[in-house]
Amino acid sequence: MYPIHFSFFALGIDWKLIKEDTGSSSGYILYLSQEILDNPLLSNLHINEVRLFTSDAIPKINLSPGIEKRIQSILEMLDELIGSELNHKDDAIISLLNTIFVYCDGQCNIKSVISENNAKKTLVYKFKKLVDKRFSVNHKVSDYAEMLNVSDNYLNECIKETIGVNAKAVITEKRIMSSRHQLKFTDKTIKEICYELGFSSPDYFSYFFKKHTGITPSMLREN
């Protein structure tokens, strides 16, 4: 039996999996959306920072024999849940993912992969942390560039090179994901959510949300 290990790959990059032997093997590919990674249960884990990895840094996490069987069982449960129609299955899936990530988190320190000598990746890491904390107050790229003591153009260049999108897209995505979360998982009114997230008016919030998701806040809540 082959040992179980995890490899994390950044989105927006083409990858090839090459089998080097003739033996039988199997595995899982998990695609984790930004919304999942931003879930409060997962967002504070070091493992969440795999979003910053590019082609020159692919962490391979080898699991100890005792953990292998547990992870295998969890993956089988995930596979079964994803194909089911059980009530509250999304909560169960997040809980299982959290368990997997906690195990992986204990196997290596993801932060150590972000080289101190790689100025661009470090800058992007700091930018994303700032966005996580200040997205409801600061909406302009220039605000973050000033806080990081770099120009708007250089910040955009680093982010585009590292994760494939510009700085504005990162800010917008964070605002949309937080809006979705509050609309789906809180009892706050749309007006309350609007002002809490820094939008100027409910009408503009509705326009912004529909522009980026295709539906209005009220439509999401109704569904």
ABEGO torsion letter per residue (X at the ends): XBBBBBBBBBBGBBBBBBBABABBBBBBBBBBBAAAAABAAAAABAAAAAAABBAABBBBBBBBAAAAAAAAAAAAAAAAAAABABBGAAAAAAAAAAAAAAAAAAABBAAAABBAABAAAAAAAAAAAAAAAAAAABABAAAAAAAAGBBAAAAAAAAAAAAGBBAAAAAAAAAAAAAAAAAAABABBAAAAAAAAGBABAAAAAAAAAAAAGBBAAAAAAX
